[in-house]
Amino acid sequence: MFDVLAHFRKSGGLVLPILIVLAAFALASGTVKLPWKTAADPQADPPAKELPGVELVPGKPNSLMVPEVVRESLGIRKGNVDQIAVAEPPTRTRPLVMPGSTALDPSRLIRVRVRFAPADVVEIAEINDPHSPVTQQWRRELQAGDPVKKGDLLAVLCSVDVGNKKNDLFDALSQLRLDEEVLRRAEARAAAVPEVFLLNARRNVEADVNAVNRAENTLKTWAIPEEDIQAVRDEAQRAAGDQSKHAKDRERLKQWARVELKAPDDGFIIEQNVALHETVVDNTTNLFQIAKVDPLVVLAAVPEDDLPALQELRTHTHDFLGWTVRTVGSEPIDGFVDDIGYLIDPNQHTAVVRGHIPNPHGVLRAGQFVNATVELSPPQNVVEIPISALVEDGKDSIIFVQADPNKPIYTMRRVQVTNRFDRAAYVRSVPLTKDQARVAAEDTQSSPPADPLREGERVLTAGALELKTALANKLAEEK
């Protein structure tokens, strides 16, 4: 014992590290198993399930002969009937889902402005706050988001120019009344009145009529309500009949500078740029902007690849193309497409599709994200099969075809899927052209080109994945 220890000391302690390295190598290579390591490693890949009795069919590539027992175990045969589907022409439309958003219709935006300036804001309309308790209602000024009806008061302005123009109209009406009276009396005594006097009287009446029209047209151009203009006419009529009554109503004449802004139509206030006691000096500023939100505009993006199909469908429907719009907080809404844009976004490679959807209660807002769905016609040169018949690994789409319904022989075929739905898929039914085959070869790299699936061929709808594995194992054994 002491001799061994002495030998370790003499060798410089190199033996122990060498033994540790050898032990680690043995464990890594698997020549030495640890006592707690079981024989069956749970992390190891499970062996492929063998299907007894399944054999390759001589002379038919990628074909398997499957006994009845195996078919029943895989679910291929149920109730003495094989789970087979026949490739048929497409029966369902192809939904084209286009993302987009809602927007206000620019042609249904009402901009409330003043045509005269300057003007002082002396009052802003108030409403009962709809969010306050019924027992504690309080009034507040109009603001963005409030609904208004046609004729509702928005604000009251005071303009010196409007007051002066109403005074000009009043003076013109009064002068017209006097000159008409002079002309009437002169024409009654035409034999005793010089002709030049009659001509001057007629000229004065015509000048007064022009002055009245000029004042009225200016007020109408400034969007002064017709009732305000009629009030000036009535005042001039009262002044002609009773001067004392007119003198008592001079207080009312001071209100001629008052202008009420009223809502031209129903809608929602989306913009307000006015404050109390503010002086409006720009007659191009939108004091209020009212939007009619029924209907709303929908702007959706269609990929340029689907643009020909969408245009063809519109042609077949005689320019009446409907769609279904879905958004958060609303049931699907049916609308129609107005036009398809002619400009393609060079970055997104999409075109803009514009349409309308009803919004009678104003629940939807502008700028909401939507999905607009158009049901396109089924594509050509395809057949429809159940989605359960497909086996896909992200690279290839595989099906199993039964050529003879009386023989349990199934042939694997690689196909090209054009569209996928929840329970069905469209598969190409004609061979690829040379250009299409070249593009498909570039996309699938080493995979051979897909084969067509003809109408009327029988397709297996169950157990395709297991048969694909069994076929791969048989081909590997044969090699």
Secondary structure, 3 states (H helix, E strand, C coil): CHHHHHHHHHCCCCHHHHHHHHHHHHHHHCCCCCCCCCCCCCCCCCCCCCCCCCEECCCCCCEEECCHHHHHHHCCEECCEECEEECECCCCCEEEEEEEEEECCHHHEEEECCCCCCEEEEEECEEECCCCCHHHCCEEECCCCCEECCCCEEEEEECHHHHHHHHHHHHHHHHHHHHHHHHHHHHHCCCCCCHHHHHHHHHHHHHHHHHHHHHHHHHHHCCCCHHHHHHHHHHHHHHHHCHHHHHHCHHHHHHHHEEEEECCCCEEEEEECCCCCCEECCCCCCCEEEECCCCEEEEEEEECCCHHHHHHHHHHCCCCEEEEEEECCCCCEEEEEEEEEEEECCCCCEEEEEEEECCCCCCCCCCCEEEEEEEECCCCCEEEEEHHHCEECCCCEEEEEECCCCCCEEEEEEECEEEECCCEEEEECCCCCHHHHHHHHHHHCCCCCCCCCCCCCEEECCCHHHHHHHHHHHHHHHC
